[in-house]
Amino acid sequence: MAKKTANRKAKRTISMAASIMFFILSLIINSAGNVLTLVTTAKIHPSFLGSAYWTAAETNLGNAFHWNLFWAFLILGVAITILNAFLVGHWDWGRAIGNVIFMVPFSALIQVFDDFFMDGSLPVIGKVSFFAGFPEAKGWMMVVFYVLLNFFGVALIATAISIYQRVNLVLHPADDLMQILRFKYFNGAAGKAMWASYIPPTVMAVVAFAMTRQFTNLGLGTIFAFLFQGGITGLADKYVFPHLKHQALDVGDDESTVAEDIDETDVKK
């Protein structure tokens, strides 16, 4: 596979209108997937599923420093944005601001899906008659169903990451990190890049455990996400909107694999 030279970026091959449509769709999918993992965890007693890997680490580090979730996610998001700039080799205000902007509609949709899946509430409308939220898990069949639903939520998150990474308008800092690692250091391999991107939250988790001697939100769903989320993202690149190519990728000035090379061949898992 031929490599591109310095300052070569992947071009935009779709319109801005199409980019925005894909981005909105991916945000909806990602929010729904995240809430499915949270709700299924909350509906099983005792809880053993846990949250996504980044969420678990950020929550526990926030607890260690006595930050609420807003400040924990914001401070650690800024830290990852700075790390991303270091890896790329330059500071990009548009990219940094985009990382922050991503969180606004994402957080709002998280709340919408959380209200709906928990008790059937929707904004403005209130509670709907056709759905009262997911019930508590009673019996092993409901537990198995919720475990599978939790895994499905992880798959939705991975698929959404694939879509909005290819659109590349604005990204969550963690997903931006994964994309930089993927195309700059791992020759387009999504699974390997996802595992490498888990190094910062692993460090966070170790620091939190050293300070508090406890670690919560870790469970079967967290392990599933750790093992398979990156691979599912690679598969989604290949099979979900396969004609959507990586747009205007910037992974730095040195010689590195650019998304155009990956898109011209089979996307690696």
N, C-alpha and C positions, 0 to 999 in steps of 0.2 A: 504493500500500500504506500503510495507516494505521499510525502508530507509536504505541507505548504510552508512557505517561508514567512519571515517576520511581517507582522502587521496585517496579515491576510485574514479577513473575517468572512464568515459565511454570509451570503447575501440574503436579502428578504425576497422571497418568491411568491408571497401572498399579500393581498391588500391589507391595509390597516383595519378595514371593517371586518374582514375574515379573521384577522388576528384577535380582535376584541371579542368576536363571537366564540372562538375557540377558548380564549382565556376565561370568559364568563362561565362557559360550560365546565371547564376544568376546575374552577373555583367551587362550583356547585357540587361536583363529584367529590372533590377533596373534603369539603365541609361535611357532606353526608357520610363519607367514609370515617372521618375522625369521630363524629358523634356516634356512629354505630359501635365503634370500639369502646367509647366511654359508657354508653347506655348498657351494652351487654355486660360490661364489667360491673356496673352498678346493680344490675338485676339478678346477679348470681350471688348467693350467700352460702358459705363465706366466699368472698371474691378471690378468684385466682387467675383471672385473665390479664389484668394490668393494662397500662396505657402504652402508646407508641414510645419508641426508645428515646427520642429527643424530649418528648413531653415528660417522661418519667425522670430523666436526669435534671431537666430544668426545674421541675417542681421540687425535687429533693434539695437541690442547691439553694433554691429560694427559701425553703424551710430552714436550711442551715444558717442562712444569713438574715432570717426573719424578714424576707421580702414577700409581698403579696404576689399573686400570679402575674399581674400587669407589669410590675417592676422586674420580676424575674425574667419574663419573656423579653421585655424591652432591653434590659441591660445585656443579657446574653446574646440577643439578636444583634445589638450594636457591636459586641465583641467579635462575633462571627463575621459581620460585615467588614470589620477592620482586617481580620484574618484573610478574607477573600481578596481584599485589595493588595495585601502582601503577596499572596500567591500569584495574582495576575501581574503584579509589578507596577501598578499605578493606581492612584485614587481617582474614582469616577463618581462625581456627585450625582449624576443621573442614576447610576446603578445603585448607589447607597440610598438615595431617596426612594427609588423604586422598591427596595427591600422593605422600607418602612410603610410605603403606600399599600403594599400587598396585604399587610396585616389588617387594614381597616375593613374592607369588604369581607375578608376571610373571617374575622372575628364576628362580624354581624351575622353572617350565614351560619356560623357555628351555633350562635344563640338561637336562630330560627329553627334549625334542625333539632337542637337539644330540646326546645320547648315542644316541638311536634312529636318527637319520638318518645319523650317522657310522659306527656299527658294529652297529646292531641291538640295542642294550642298553636295557632298561627297568628302572625301580626295582624292587627286591625280586626280580623274575623273573630278571634278568640277560639274557644274550643269547638272542634268540628264534631259532627254526629257520627261520621263513618269510621273514626279511629280514636281510641282512647289512650293511645300510647302502648308501649310494650309492657306486658305484665311481668310480675316477679316470676323467676324460674322456679317451678314446682315439679319435681320429678326429673329423672335422668334424661328423658327425651327433650324437655325444654332446655336443660343444661347443654346437651349436645347441639341442639339447634342454635343456641346463643354462641357457643364456641365457633361453629361454622360461620355464623353471621359476623362474629368478630374478625375472623380470617378474611371474610368477604370485604369487610370494611378496610382492612389493610390493603387488599387488592385494589379497591377503589382509590385509596390514597396513592398507591404506586402508579396507577393508570393516569390519575390527574397530574401527577408530577411529570410523567412522560409528555402529556399534552402541553402543559404550560412551559415546560423547559424547551420544547421545540418552538413554541410561539415566541418565547423569550422577550416578552414585554416588560414585566416586573416579576421578581421571584422572591420567595421566602429566603432569608439568608442561608438557612441550612440546605435548601435545594440548590441555591446558587453555588454553595461550596461543593456539593456533590457534582454539579455539572462542570465546574472548573477542574476538579480532580479527574473526572471521567475523560475529558478531552485533552487535558494537558499532560496527564501522567499515566493514564490507564488505557490509552488507545481505543477509547470509546466503550470500554467494558463497564456496563452500568452496575452489575453486581459488585465488582471489586471496588468501584468508586464509592458505592453506598457504604460498604464496610469501612473504607478508609475515612469517610465523612463521619463515622461514628466515633472516631478517636476523641474529638472535643467533648461530646456528651459523656463518654466513658471517663474522661478526666474529671468532668463535673461530678459524676456519680461517686468517684473515689474520694474526692475532696469532701463531698457531702457526707459520705459514710464515715470518714475520718473525724468529722466534726460532731456528728450526731449519734454515731454507732447504730444507725437504723436506715433502712432504705425501703420506701413504699412505692406503690404503683408498678412494681415489677412482677410479671407473671407470664403465663403461657402465651398470651397475645403479644407481649413484648418480645419474647424469644422468636415467635413466628415472624414478626416484623423484621427483627434483626437478621434472620436467616434468609428471608425470601423477598423482602420488599424491593431490593435493588434488581434482582432477577426479573421480577414481574414488570418493573419499569422498562427493562430492556425488551421484554416480550411485547409490551404495549407499543413501544416505538415501532415494532415490526408489524403488528397486527391491528392496532387501533388507529384509524386514520393513517394508513401507511403512506399516503401521498403527502402528508404534512412533514416537511423537512425542517431541520434546525435552522432557525432564522437569526442572522446577525450575531453569531456567537463571537465572544471576545474572551479568550483564555490567556492573553498575555502576548508579549512581543517576541518571545523566543520561538525557536522552531518547535512546533507541536502539532499533534493531530487535530485537524479542524473538522467540524461536523460534516462538511461537504463530502469528505472522503468516506465517512461512515455511511452517509445517506446514499452514496452511489453503489454501495455493496450491502450485504446483509448486516443489520445492526447487531452488534455482539451482545450476548446475554450477560 
